[in-house]
Amino acid sequence: MMANAARDPMFWAAVDIANQDTPGVGEFCIRCHSPRAWLSGRSLPADGSAFVGSPDLPGDFKTGSDFEGVDCHFCHRMYEGEAGTPFRQNGQYWVDDGTPTQEIPGPPMRGPYDDAQPEWHRPLYSPYHRSSEFCAVCHNVRNPLVNLRDETGADTGLLFPEQLTYDEWAQSRFPADGIECQTCHMPAVAGRACAVIELPREEVPQHHLSGANAWMSTVLMNLYGNSLRRNRSFDSAINLALDMLQNQSADLRVNVPSRAAAGDTVDANVVVTNLTGHKLPTGYPEGRRMWLHVLVKDALGTTLFESGRYDDATADLIEDAEIKIYETLHGTHEGGEGFHLVLNDRILKDNRIPPAGFRPDASTAPVGITFETLPDGSLANWDRTGYAFTIPEGTYSPISVTVSLRYQTTSKEYIEFLRDENVTGPDPQDPDPAAPSRGEKMYSAWDDNDRCPPILMKTTTRYVRLDRPPLVSVVAPDPVAPLIRNISRNPFRERTAMGFWTPSRSRVRLALYDVTGRRVRTLVNGDLGRDWHRAEWDGSDDHGRAAATGSYFLRL
């Protein structure tokens, strides 16, 4: 996402509306999304029309491309400034142009090793590159033109906090524990660094820089993967983001009574714990959300209760009285909730789950929710939600209570806003003068890529057995439709098997898909007769590569 930050179609659609609301403000956004363009004086006009290069072509080694986003040459020239006190927000960075030498014509390159050997660069040791302050430059964003107002509309004197991932980390216990941004987003492995050295190092930071945006990496791959020859890299980025979301971000616990009776009201208690070093979710607030889907069924599959249902056909999250959505909602004091991010002056809702040890200030405090205060004065890094449902007479036992935690990069409402509010005209970076607006292009990309389907982060099922179930005798006939009977080990580590039924001789395909809808492995593809069958999966994809740890769908 960093390498392609200046290709992101949602970024450009948002920039157009920002420039409509406050002419020229898009240059402020370009500072972080294309440092090369800003440093080279090509961030004006603020719509990116002066950019060098093309989004569908890689940058030339000599001339470069402004669409390559945040690149190696930028990050490794950053330093703390002459006073040694770095800025911690709003794309305010110091970059060393250096003085070329006859031996090495380029500027010095900074990094976390004090013994790096010169080859193509002049290396300089930089502890700054191991610190979270390094990331704060672009991952703390406050509107320099608008102040934050409180619930009464009074001016707080603070710049409006658009996104404060660094501050969320700084106000948690993670700094005291020695856990920096790089610890999680650049995990270290044994290997060779970017230098000519005899022996491998035990810890070399991987430059994965993965976050949660698996969906936008899919959009970028489908738009530019072939022309950039980066399909494998995009594919890897998607899997890494899924691993972040499904294995490193949250814990989900569900408590229900083990037994009940018809007519009883059953209480289900759901606890979501934040495992990250910042709020969950964090970052860009527009349309980004996480929610709980609760589904209660009896033994015959009859739905008794549901909250947080998502309609895949319409891309709508169905609101209900019990729904729990973790999100930030911004707006203006006079106009209420809205997506005009450069005009907003109020935080109307922020119930995102804090990190462990969180002690907020006025800019990061929760809004519209109260988290438990722990003995040390910090806020709990978990949230409890209670649900209640009544068991009707005649319900078949057992009752299943399935709770799923889902994440979505952006909502249908935000994508429609980008399309409908963009009156700037044709995409200025498109050579076709009749090209659609960037808002229309973003809507098309959303529609072409499964409308940003929610990603399943965690799911768990608990059962409630009834003391007095109906007395019936059921003899199950052979199924009349194809059926997946069971999965032998789920979850599994090395191998699992699944049974399935085909009611007549027919062409059969049994395939696995990841949570973004991409087919990962075809297990069966051929003619089978009427019978029960068995297939196995060893956790690899169609190319023999190990699939990412996470949740998968089996389709017959």
C-alpha positions, 0 to 999 in steps of 0.5 A: 500500500505504501509503494502504491500510495499514489496509485490508490484510486480511493485516495484520488477520488477523496483528493478531488472532493477535498480540493472542491471543499478547500481549493489546493488542500490536496497538496497537503495529502500528496506530501505523504502519498507521493513524497517524490512529487512534493519534494520535486515541486510537482504537487501543484496543481493539487490534483496531481496533474503535474505528476511525472510518469503513469500509474500503469507503468513502473518508474524508470530507475533514473527518472522515477515516477511520482506514482511509485508512492513511498519508496526506498529512496525517500524513507532512507533519506529521512532524518530527525532534522538539524535539532534532532527533534523530529516532527510527529505529524502531517507529512512534515519530514526532513530529507537529506539531499547530501553532497555527492562524492566522486565515488558515490554520486547519490545522497547518504542512505540512513538505516538501523545498522552501524556497520553497513558497508558502502556499495551503491550508497553512503550508509549512515547509522540512524536509530531514528529508523527503528523508532515509531516517531519515524512512522508518526510523520504520516500516520498522525494527521491533523487538519491544519485549517480546522480546530476540533469542537467539543459536544457543545460546539466550543472551540477546543484550540486543538487541530482537528484529528483526522487520524492519530495512529501514532498518538494511539500507540504513544498513549498505550503501554506498548512504548514502555514494553519496547514494542515499536511500529516496526516490531509488528509491521516490519517483523524481523527474520534472519537474513542479509540486509541491503549491504555486502557482508560476509555473514547473515544477520539474526534480525533483518526487518522485512519491508512488508509494512502490512496493514489491514487493507487486503481489499485495496491491494486486490483493486490495485492488482486488478487495475495495474498488476499486469502492466506493472508485473507485480501480481505476485507482490500484490498477491503476497500483500493480500495474504499478509494483510489477511494474516494481520487481520485474522491472526494478529489483531483481535481475540473473540470470546463468547459466553452462553449458558450450556442449558436452557428451556423453551420460553427462557430468555438467553443472555449471550456475552461477547468480548472483543479484545484488541491485540494491536498497539493502536485503536482497532480499527485505526487509520483512515476513518472514512467508511472503515469499520468493524462489526459483530454478526450474531446468528442464533439458530435451532437444530433445524437451521431456523433463525431465532435471532440475528444482529449485524447481517450484511447483504452481499447482494446490495453491499448493505450492512443492515442496521438493527437495535442490537448492532455493534459497529466499531468506527469513527464518525466525523462531521461538523457541529452545524451539519452533523455527520458527513464525509467532507474530511477537510471541513469536519470539526466534530468527532460524533462517534469513536467507539473503536477498541483502545490498545492495552494501557491506553491513557487518552487525551482530548484528541483520542478519547472515546466518544459515545462509549465508556470503556472500563477503567483499570486499577492503573488508570488506563482503559480496558483494551476490550469491549463487552456486548450483551445480546438476549434472545427468547427460545420459542416453544417447539424449538429443536435442540441444540441451539447454535450461537455463532458470533463473527467479527467482520472488518470492511475497508470502506462502506457502500455509503462512502463509495457512493459519496465519492461518486456523487459529490465529485463534480471536478470533471474527468480524471486529470491523470487520464489522457482521454479528455472524456474520461469519467471522474475519479469518483466514478472510476472509484465506484466502478473499481468498487463494483468490479471488485466484489463491492469491498466484501467484509473480511471475516476476522474471527468467528466462534460458535457456542451451543445451548442444549434444551432441557425439554426438546420436542419428542420427534423421530426423524429418519433422514433420507438421502439428500436431493441436492449436493451437500458438504457433510463435514470437515474432519479437522477445523481448524487444522494445521497440516491436513484436513478432509471433507465429506460431500454428497452428489445426488446423481452422476454429474460434473463436480467441482469442489474448490476453496476460496479466501475471504476476498473471493479468490479461488485458492485451490481446486480439490475436485474437478471431474465426473462423480456418481451418486454417492458420498465422497471424500477430499483432502486439503494439505493447506497449499494453493493450486501452485503448491505454495502454502496458503496464508493462515486464516479462514477459507470458504469451501464451495461445492 
